[in-house]
Amino acid sequence: MGGRESSLESLVLNSFWTGKRVLLTGHTGFKGSWLSLWLNKMGAEVFGYSLAPEDNPSLFEQLGLADKVHHQEDDICDADAIAKYVKDTEADFVFHLAAQSLVLRSYRETINTWGTNVLGTAHLLEALRQVAYPCTVIVVTTDKVYQNNEFTHAFRETDRLGGIDPYSASKAGTELVVNSYRSLFDQELLPISLASARSGNVIGGGDWCENRLLPDIIRALMQNKSIEMRNPNSVRPWQHVLEPLSGYMMLAEQLCTDRVHATSYNFGPNASDNRTVEDVIKTALKSWPGKYHSSQNTGAPHEAGLLMLDIEKARNQLGWYPKWDFETAIGKTINWYKDVHNGMHPLDITLKQIEELEIA
């Protein structure tokens, strides 16, 4: 199976989502595209709100999602626009994925990063506060929200928030916005249940973003070039994109009936799957042979060298667990790109992998 545990049924209840109205911000991005397709497959009516796809190619366009979901191109920082969309949508569930999510870009576009990640979240939650219809809200942040002194323990949800680079710090700020609005919703007796979800380093087919390890590996392999390996010993909680997405939906399913889950949850891999950058490259080359070389940039901005998540809270309270181990996640990712490169349709491959995780 590739995972620690197995089940005859999906962790996510397919029948639960049939007919549900789901507002998804950031639906044109990598994770948002996978989640849009999965929700659509399960019969949900998806209302997407996002900027236009940035990457070329973009997974959103490769999957033909503009024809499968309600698609609004707008800025999460436009308070009036998001307020109108929230009011018109009357969603049962909200997944907030819209973000500036790149560490290196956050050094170049610092104010935009803070605005998008912190104020954008506040605009969405304030819009929900004003309409006050019953809904369940999952705000997605990151494993990087913690004050990372690079100790050897995995971060728990109760650990101190922090962040050195603007991206990490802004996502820690997002968590503070969530905590504040959760208190407001409770004080004002609003029928809104709010939680935050922190995933690991997400990989998977269709990520074409700049300065991310797997897309960089794929671009080099497609061009028969040597892969540039930066920070070979950096350890990250690598996981296939479908793993945290299943966690977000499972959290939403349980939160909508029990507000005890209105808190934060880590959705990362098992401890044995926290691996180095070099491990990722060597494992990827087992599925798509190629070459790599080391490259040291001593003037590069700070990026954490060690980062791990403790997932016992999600395992114990929600019954969620990772299904695919490190090797399986890397293999599924590389094979997605390899199959597309060899002429298979991205939609067919993506749906196939969703179904494989559902029965894993």
Residue pairs with C-beta under 8 A, 6 or more apart in sequence:
1 323
1 360
2 323
2 324
2 325
2 327
2 328
2 329
2 360
3 321
3 322
3 323
3 324
3 325
3 328
3 360
4 270
4 321
4 322
4 325
5 321
5 323
6 323
6 360
7 360
8 359
10 246
10 357
10 358
10 359
11 246
11 250
11 319
11 320
11 321
11 323
12 42
12 246
12 249
12 250
12 253
12 358
13 253
14 42
14 43
14 358
16 42
16 253
17 39
17 42
17 43
17 44
17 249
18 42
18 43
18 44
19 43
19 44
19 45
20 44
20 45
20 92
20 93
21 44
21 45
21 47
21 89
21 90
21 91
21 92
21 93
22 39
22 44
22 45
22 46
22 47
22 91
22 92
22 93
22 94
22 95
23 47
23 49
23 85
23 86
23 89
23 91
23 93
23 94
23 95
24 32
24 35
24 36
24 39
24 46
24 47
24 48
24 49
24 69
24 94
24 95
24 97
25 32
25 48
25 49
25 50
25 76
25 82
25 94
25 95
25 96
25 97
25 98
25 124
26 32
26 50
26 76
26 96
26 97
26 98
26 99
27 33
27 35
27 36
27 46
27 48
27 49
27 50
27 60
27 65
27 69
27 71
27 97
28 48
28 50
28 51
28 52
28 53
28 54
28 58
28 60
28 65
28 73
29 50
29 53
29 54
29 60
29 97
29 98
29 101
30 55
30 59
30 202
30 204
30 206
30 207
30 208
30 209
30 241
31 97
31 140
31 202
31 241
31 244
31 245
32 48
32 50
32 60
32 97
32 98
33 58
33 59
33 60
33 63
33 65
33 206
34 59
34 204
34 206
34 241
34 242
34 245
34 350
34 354
35 95
35 97
35 245
35 248
36 46
36 48
36 60
36 63
36 65
36 68
36 69
37 63
37 65
37 68
37 347
37 350
37 351
37 354
38 242
38 245
38 249
38 354
39 46
39 249
40 46
40 65
40 68
40 69
41 351
41 354
45 70
46 68
46 69
46 70
47 69
47 70
47 72
47 85
47 89
47 91
48 65
48 69
48 70
48 71
48 72
49 72
49 74
49 76
49 82
49 85
49 98
50 72
50 73
50 74
50 76
50 98
51 73
51 74
51 75
51 98
52 73
53 59
53 60
53 61
55 208
55 209
56 208
57 208
58 208
59 205
59 206
59 207
59 208
59 346
60 66
62 206
62 340
62 346
62 347
63 206
63 346
63 347
63 350
64 347
65 71
72 85
74 81
74 82
74 85
75 81
76 82
76 98
76 116
76 120
76 121
76 123
76 124
77 115
77 116
77 119
77 120
77 123
78 123
79 123
79 126
79 127
82 123
82 124
82 127
83 123
83 126
83 127
83 130
85 127
86 124
86 127
86 128
86 131
87 127
87 130
87 131
90 131
90 133
91 135
92 134
92 135
92 136
92 256
93 135
93 136
93 137
93 138
93 252
93 256
94 124
94 128
94 135
94 136
94 137
94 138
95 138
95 140
95 248
95 252
96 121
96 124
96 137
96 138
96 139
96 140
97 140
98 116
98 120
98 124
99 116
99 117
99 120
99 140
99 171
100 106
100 109
100 112
100 113
100 116
100 117
100 167
100 170
101 142
101 167
102 167
102 209
102 210
102 211
102 212
103 144
103 165
103 167
103 168
103 211
103 301
103 303
104 211
104 300
104 301
104 303
105 113
105 167
105 210
105 211
106 113
106 165
106 166
106 167
106 170
107 165
107 166
107 301
110 166
113 166
113 167
113 170
114 166
114 170
114 173
116 170
117 167
117 170
117 171
117 173
117 174
118 170
118 173
118 174
118 177
121 139
121 174
121 177
121 178
122 177
122 181
125 137
125 139
125 177
125 178
125 181
125 194
126 181
128 135
128 137
128 192
129 181
129 184
129 185
129 188
129 190
129 192
132 188
132 190
132 191
132 192
133 191
134 191
134 192
135 191
135 192
135 193
136 192
136 193
136 252
136 255
136 256
137 192
137 193
137 194
137 195
138 195
138 196
138 197
138 248
138 251
138 252
138 255
139 174
139 178
139 194
139 195
139 196
139 197
140 196
140 197
140 199
140 248
141 171
141 172
141 174
141 175
141 178
141 196
141 197
141 198
142 167
142 168
142 171
142 198
142 199
143 155
143 198
143 199
143 200
143 201
143 237
143 266
143 268
143 307
143 309
144 163
144 165
144 167
144 168
144 171
144 304
144 307
145 161
145 162
145 163
145 168
145 171
145 172
145 174
145 175
145 198
146 155
146 159
146 160
146 161
146 162
146 163
146 172
147 159
147 160
147 161
147 162
147 163
147 172
148 155
148 162
148 163
148 164
148 168
148 304
148 306
148 307
150 304
150 305
150 306
150 307
151 306
152 306
153 308
153 310
154 268
154 271
154 274
154 308
154 309
154 310
155 266
155 307
155 308
155 309
155 310
156 266
156 310
156 312
156 313
157 198
157 263
157 264
157 265
157 266
157 310
157 313
161 172
161 175
161 176
162 168
162 169
162 172
163 169
163 170
163 171
163 172
164 302
164 304
165 301
165 302
165 303
168 304
174 196
175 196
175 264
178 194
178 196
178 264
181 194
182 194
182 262
184 190
185 192
185 194
193 255
193 256
193 259
193 261
193 262
194 262
195 251
195 255
195 261
195 262
195 263
195 264
195 265
196 263
196 264
196 265
197 244
197 247
197 248
197 251
197 264
197 265
197 267
198 264
198 265
198 266
198 267
198 268
198 309
199 239
199 243
199 244
199 247
199 266
199 267
199 268
200 236
200 237
200 238
200 239
200 244
200 267
200 268
200 269
200 309
201 236
201 237
201 238
201 239
201 307
202 239
202 240
202 241
202 244
203 213
203 214
203 238
203 239
203 240
203 241
203 329
203 330
203 333
204 214
204 240
204 241
204 242
204 329
204 332
204 333
204 336
204 353
205 332
205 333
205 335
205 336
205 337
205 340
205 346
205 349
205 350
205 353
206 336
206 346
206 350
207 214
207 215
207 241
208 215
209 215
213 277
213 280
213 281
214 280
214 284
214 333
216 227
216 228
217 227
217 280
217 281
217 284
217 334
218 334
218 337
219 225
220 226
220 227
220 228
220 290
220 292
221 227
221 288
221 290
221 337
222 337
222 341
224 290
226 290
226 291
226 292
226 293
227 281
227 290
227 291
227 292
227 293
228 292
228 293
228 295
229 277
229 278
229 281
229 292
229 293
229 294
229 295
230 277
230 295
230 296
230 297
230 300
231 277
231 303
231 305
232 276
232 277
232 278
232 281
232 294
233 276
233 277
233 278
233 305
234 276
234 277
234 303
234 304
234 305
234 306
235 274
235 275
235 276
235 305
235 306
235 307
235 308
236 274
236 275
236 277
236 307
237 268
237 269
237 273
237 274
237 307
237 308
237 309
238 269
238 273
238 274
238 275
238 280
238 326
238 329
238 330
239 267
239 268
239 269
239 273
239 322
239 324
239 329
240 324
240 328
240 329
240 332
240 333
240 357
242 324
242 353
242 354
242 357
243 267
243 269
243 322
243 323
243 324
243 329
243 357
244 267
244 268
246 320
246 323
246 357
247 265
247 267
247 314
247 318
247 320
248 267
250 318
250 319
250 320
251 261
251 265
251 314
251 318
251 320
254 261
254 318
255 261
255 262
261 317
261 318
265 313
265 314
265 317
265 318
266 309
266 310
266 311
266 313
266 314
267 309
267 311
267 314
267 320
268 308
268 309
268 310
268 311
268 322
269 309
269 311
269 322
269 325
269 326
269 329
270 311
270 322
270 325
271 308
272 325
272 326
273 322
273 325
273 326
273 329
274 308
275 283
275 326
279 326
280 330
281 292
283 326
283 327
283 330
283 331
284 330
284 333
284 334
285 292
286 331
287 330
287 331
287 334
287 335
287 338
288 334
288 337
288 338
311 320
311 321
311 322
314 320
314 321
315 321
323 357
323 360
324 332
324 357
324 360
332 353
332 356
336 346
336 349
336 350
336 353
339 349
340 346
340 349
